Amino acid sequence: MPTPVPRAWLTFAAHPPLAWAVVSRSGQSRRLPESWGDTYLVCPACRERAQLLEGRPASQRCGRCNGLFEIQWDEVALQSA
């Protein structure tokens, strides 16, 4: 189900991301296991959602596309979430 967000919250990029995005779980993240906690990752290549491994790893492999990508820990959206 689409979730409306204010346009001011959006950032448009000229190029697709090259690193995992760290995303805060919303109340509408029902298809994701509760065991994943408050945050999860979104793959930059195939957009698959993934559980964040323990600690603060520098990179993680995607279980769907098998790509190995850095994790974007300094993402502005994560800091303001």
C-alpha positions as CSV (number, residue, x, y, z in Angstrom):
1,M,0.0,0.0,0.0
2,P,1.5,3.4,-1.0
3,T,2.4,5.7,1.8
4,P,2.2,9.5,1.1
5,V,5.2,11.5,2.2
6,P,5.8,15.3,2.0
7,R,7.8,16.3,-1.0
8,A,10.2,18.1,1.2
9,W,11.3,14.8,2.7
10,L,12.4,13.5,-0.7
11,T,15.9,13.7,-2.2
12,F,16.3,13.1,-6.0
13,A,19.7,11.8,-7.2
14,A,21.1,11.9,-10.7
15,H,22.6,8.4,-10.3
16,P,21.3,5.3,-8.5
17,P,22.9,4.5,-5.1
18,L,26.0,2.3,-4.9
19,A,25.6,1.3,-1.2
20,W,22.9,-0.3,1.0
21,A,20.4,2.2,2.3
22,V,19.7,1.9,6.1
23,V,16.0,2.4,6.6
24,S,14.0,2.9,9.8
25,R,11.0,0.6,10.1
26,S,7.7,2.3,9.7
27,G,4.3,1.1,11.1
28,Q,3.5,-0.2,7.6
29,S,6.5,-2.5,7.3
30,R,4.3,-5.5,8.1
31,R,5.9,-7.9,5.6
32,L,9.3,-7.6,7.3
33,P,10.0,-9.9,10.2
34,E,9.8,-8.3,13.6
35,S,13.1,-10.0,14.5
36,W,14.9,-7.5,12.1
37,G,14.4,-4.8,14.7
38,D,14.0,-1.1,14.1
39,T,16.1,-0.8,10.9
40,Y,16.7,-2.8,7.8
41,L,18.7,-2.5,4.6
42,V,17.6,-1.9,1.0
43,C,19.9,-3.3,-1.8
44,P,21.1,-0.6,-4.2
45,A,21.0,-3.1,-7.2
46,C,17.8,-5.1,-6.8
47,R,15.9,-3.2,-4.1
48,E,15.6,-6.3,-1.9
49,R,15.1,-5.7,1.8
50,A,17.6,-7.4,4.1
51,Q,18.2,-7.8,7.8
52,L,21.1,-5.7,9.1
53,L,23.8,-8.0,10.5
54,E,25.0,-7.5,14.1
55,G,27.3,-4.7,14.9
56,R,28.1,-2.0,12.4
57,P,29.5,-3.9,9.3
58,A,31.2,-1.9,6.5
59,S,29.5,-4.0,3.8
60,Q,27.0,-6.8,3.3
61,R,26.1,-9.3,0.5
62,C,22.6,-9.3,-0.9
63,G,20.9,-12.7,-0.7
64,R,18.9,-12.0,-3.8
65,C,21.3,-10.6,-6.4
66,N,24.6,-11.7,-4.6
67,G,26.0,-8.2,-4.9
68,L,28.5,-7.1,-2.2
69,F,27.9,-3.4,-1.3
70,E,29.1,-1.0,1.4
71,I,26.5,0.2,3.9
72,Q,25.6,3.9,3.8
73,W,25.9,4.6,7.5
74,D,26.3,8.4,7.0
75,E,23.0,8.8,5.1
76,V,21.3,12.0,6.1
77,A,17.8,10.3,6.1
78,L,19.0,7.9,8.8
79,Q,20.3,10.7,11.0
80,S,17.0,12.5,10.8
81,A,14.8,9.4,11.3
